[in-house]
Amino acid sequence: MKRKSTYSAIGGYQPFLFCIGMYFVALFFSIFICSAIFYAVNPKGNMAKNATSPVGKTAMIQTSNQVLLTVAK
């Protein structure tokens, strides 16, 4: 009597596919973390100039209401 197999062939590839998936996840996070560290140490030129300038886009708001956050363009 011949036994009928209902399992698909992709089950044998599961550990291999898991390793490939984890490799791409680790690659994505390593690129993100390394670029974040790089831009923290070496900021872009226009961002560095704006950070050192005390005169900029800040303004005092005189109001009787409580203001949590304002963004001026």
C-alpha positions in Angstrom: 0.0 0.0 0.0 1.4 3.4 -1.0 1.3 6.2 1.5 -0.2 9.5 0.4 1.9 12.5 1.4 0.0 15.8 2.0 3.0 17.8 3.1 4.3 20.5 0.7 8.0 20.7 -0.3 8.5 24.2 1.2 8.6 22.8 4.7 12.2 21.6 4.1 13.2 25.1 3.1 11.8 26.7 6.3 15.2 27.0 8.2 16.9 28.3 5.1 14.2 30.9 4.5 14.2 31.9 8.1 18.0 32.5 8.0 17.6 34.6 4.8 14.8 36.6 6.4 16.8 37.3 9.6 19.8 38.3 7.5 17.8 41.0 5.7 16.2 42.2 9.0 19.7 42.5 10.6 21.0 44.2 7.4 18.2 46.8 7.5 18.7 47.6 11.2 22.5 47.7 10.9 22.3 50.2 8.0 19.8 52.3 10.0 21.9 52.3 13.2 25.1 53.0 11.4 23.7 55.9 9.5 22.2 57.3 12.7 25.5 57.2 14.4 27.3 58.7 11.4 24.9 61.6 11.1 25.1 62.2 14.9 28.9 62.4 14.7 29.1 64.2 11.3 26.0 66.4 10.9 25.2 68.0 7.5 26.7 71.5 6.9 23.4 73.4 6.9 22.2 71.7 10.0 25.4 72.5 11.9 25.2 76.2 10.9 21.6 76.4 12.1 22.3 74.7 15.4 25.1 77.1 16.3 23.2 80.3 15.4 21.2 81.6 18.4 19.1 83.8 16.2 16.7 81.7 14.2 13.2 80.6 14.0 12.3 81.0 17.7 9.7 83.4 18.9 8.1 84.2 22.3 4.3 83.8 22.4 2.4 85.9 25.0 -0.9 84.2 25.7 -3.0 83.4 28.7 -3.8 79.9 27.4 -1.5 77.0 27.9 0.5 76.2 24.8 2.0 72.7 24.6 3.8 72.9 21.3 4.0 75.4 18.4 5.7 74.9 15.1 6.6 78.0 13.1 7.5 77.9 9.4 
